[in-house]
């Protein structure tokens, strides 16, 4: 594993706690990358219509009598982002073709990597996928540092 020596243990970020309940947190942990993971210092994060609908309480994100909630709180929002690579887990450079200092982004859909669609290379059709910023296991880009999972 290699990381930039200036990478802090904690960073600032926004955390979704509920409908219209987004809070600044000054003590989010910066997780060092594990095998095949990429640690990124976020340099930009967009806000799209989906983010605005989630903030406002749209049922497609928070659920209703016909569907369960998609958002898993608390979670760092933001699925459209870019940043600079500051850490690489073992094997990440070879797997993803990136080096410390590279400017990167990640597809917002984090496919499972194991379903039939993923095995056929059709990752965008993955049903059990995650999307950055909506599920706790893939925190989004509204924080100073984030880790891209190995299967991203």
C-alpha positions in Angstrom: 0.0 0.0 0.0 1.2 3.5 -0.8 -0.3 6.8 0.4 0.6 10.4 0.3 2.3 11.3 3.6 0.1 14.3 4.1 -3.1 12.3 4.2 -5.0 13.1 7.5 -6.7 10.6 9.8 -10.0 12.6 9.6 -11.7 15.1 7.2 -14.7 17.3 6.8 -17.8 16.3 4.9 -21.6 16.5 4.7 -23.6 13.6 6.2 -27.2 12.8 5.3 -29.3 11.9 8.4 -32.8 12.2 6.9 -35.0 14.3 4.7 -33.7 17.9 4.7 -31.3 16.9 7.5 -27.8 17.2 6.0 -25.0 18.2 8.5 -21.4 19.2 8.4 -19.1 16.7 10.2 -15.6 17.7 10.9 -14.4 14.3 12.1 -15.1 11.8 9.3 -12.5 9.0 9.3 -10.2 8.8 6.3 -10.0 5.1 5.7 -6.7 3.8 4.3 -7.1 1.8 1.1 -7.2 -2.0 1.3 -6.2 -4.4 -1.6 -7.3 -3.0 -5.0 -8.8 0.2 -3.4 -8.0 3.8 -4.3 -7.9 6.7 -1.8 -8.9 10.0 -3.4 -8.6 13.6 -2.2 -11.9 15.0 -3.6 -11.4 18.1 -5.7 -15.0 18.6 -6.9 -18.5 17.2 -6.3 -21.6 18.1 -8.3 -25.2 18.3 -7.1 -27.6 16.8 -9.6 -31.4 16.7 -9.7 -31.4 13.3 -7.9 -29.4 14.9 -5.0 -32.0 17.7 -4.8 -34.9 15.3 -4.9 -33.3 13.2 -2.2 -32.8 16.2 0.0 -36.4 17.3 -0.5 -37.8 13.9 0.5 -38.8 12.2 -2.8 -40.3 8.7 -2.1 -38.0 7.1 -4.7 -35.2 7.8 -2.1 -37.0 7.7 1.2 -39.7 5.1 0.4 -43.5 5.2 0.9 -46.3 2.6 1.2 -45.2 1.0 -2.1 -41.4 0.8 -1.7 -38.7 0.7 0.8 -36.2 3.5 1.3 -33.1 3.4 -1.0 -31.0 5.8 1.2 -29.2 4.2 4.1 -28.5 6.9 6.7 -26.2 8.2 8.0 -24.3 8.4 4.7 -22.0 11.0 2.9 -23.9 12.1 -0.3 -22.5 12.8 -3.7 -22.3 10.5 -6.7 -20.7 12.9 -9.3 -17.2 13.7 -8.2 -13.6 13.9 -9.2 -10.3 14.0 -7.3 -6.6 13.2 -7.0 -5.3 9.8 -6.1 -3.4 10.0 -2.8 -3.4 6.3 -1.8 -3.3 2.9 -3.4 -4.1 -0.4 -1.8 -2.0 -3.4 -2.8 -2.6 -4.2 -6.5 -4.7 -1.1 -7.2 -2.2 0.5 -9.5 -2.2 -2.5 -11.8 -5.9 -3.2 -11.6 -7.2 0.3 -12.2 -4.3 1.8 -14.2 -3.8 4.8 -11.9 -0.9 6.2 -9.9 -0.5 8.6 -7.0 -1.2 12.1 -8.3 -3.6 11.1 -11.1 -6.9 12.9 -11.5 -9.7 10.4 -11.4 -13.4 9.8 -11.2 -15.5 6.7 -10.7 -18.6 5.4 -12.3 -21.4 6.3 -9.9 -22.9 2.8 -10.1 -20.7 0.4 -8.1 -21.6 -3.0 -9.6 -21.3 -6.2 -7.5 -18.8 -7.8 -9.8 -20.3 -11.3 -9.3 -23.8 -11.4 -10.8 -24.5 -12.8 -14.3 -24.5 -9.3 -15.9 -21.2 -8.3 -14.2 -19.6 -11.6 -15.3 -20.6 -10.8 -18.9 -19.1 -7.3 -18.7 -22.6 -5.6 -18.5 -21.9 -3.8 -15.2 -24.5 -1.1 -15.9 -27.3 -3.8 -15.7 -26.1 -5.1 -12.3 -29.2 -5.4 -10.1 -27.6 -5.6 -6.6 -25.5 -2.5 -7.4 -24.8 0.4 -5.1 -24.6 4.1 -6.0 -22.1 6.3 -4.2 -23.8 8.6 -1.6 -26.9 6.6 -1.0 -25.6 3.4 0.7 -23.3 3.4 3.8 -20.8 1.0 2.2 -20.1 3.4 -0.6 -19.9 7.0 0.9 -20.1 9.7 -1.7 -18.0 12.6 -2.7 -19.2 15.4 -0.4 -16.2 14.9 1.8 -12.5 15.8 1.5 -11.3 12.2 1.1 -13.1 9.0 -0.2 -12.1 5.5 -1.0 -13.1 3.8 -4.2 -13.9 0.1 -3.5 -11.9 -2.6 -5.2 -14.8 -3.5 -7.5 -15.5 0.1 -8.6 
